[in-house]
Amino acid sequence: MKKKLSVYGTCDIGLKKPNNEDMIMLGDEIFRDGSRRCEFDADKKVAIAIADGIGGFEKGEIASETVLHRLRDFFSKMPDGLQNEDLQKAFNVYTEETHSSIEQGGSTLVGLLAYQDKVFRYHAGDSRIYLLRDGGLRRLTIDHSVKESGGDPNAKSNLITNSFGGGKNVFIEFAEIEQPFLDGDIYLLSSDGLHDLVPPDIITDTLLVPEAECDEAYAEKLLALAKAAGGKDNISIITIKISEDRNGH
């Protein structure tokens, strides 16, 4: 039976920053400072992503916008029939060209790509992907930071080691997700404005509450929790709920 993706994204300035450097892409739509809800068929080519700008007023905004607009253009031109290694090579070209085009500031990137009945995760930086399955929350990404990938547990979490526009080089961590779409799964993509303030057990409890058809309630509740915890950064949240398409074949 076909699967359907119920997707909801919200991108919020938070409570402390003067401007919003985060940005969200849901398929062909790119936005900041707002929310969107949409549905996709799991067997269609679709990309979903968050870019978290770095560098202060305007610089981070421009960088995150550049990353996502180039990403949308990259996906729109991607041919069918590519094997995993070809996809990785294509991503590397996109990454290098985008990195070199950013003159000021920088941006993280995290996302999912549904392509030819497969799903791939990709990220650079400390924005994250989680998967809620069978009542448990699992993180699918490791932060490219001094604290996590750098192996220093006492370092500040915001000291990232990999980003577009930051440093001489950037790389995309790219991998296929096995058994990506099971009925009832919920994927969560977030910028650090959420996961630096809301612990995993609270995120899990929030996603476990049945919301019927009101899928946006998950993201809006998580947004409210991040703000209640101080809202010190911009906050971007995408939830993707997997369900069987009863009208499909």
Beta strands, then each sheet from edge to edge (+ up, - down):
strand 1: 3-12
strand 2: 22-26
strand 3: 29-31
strand 4: 34-41
strand 5: 46-54
strand 6: 106-107
strand 7: 109-115
strand 8: 118-124
strand 9: 128-133
strand 10: 136-139
strand 11: 173-176
strand 12: 186-190
strand 13: 235-244
sheet 1: 4+ 1- 13+ 12- 9+ 10-
sheet 2: 3+ 2- 5+ 6-
sheet 3: 3+ 2- 5+ 7- 8+ 11-
end
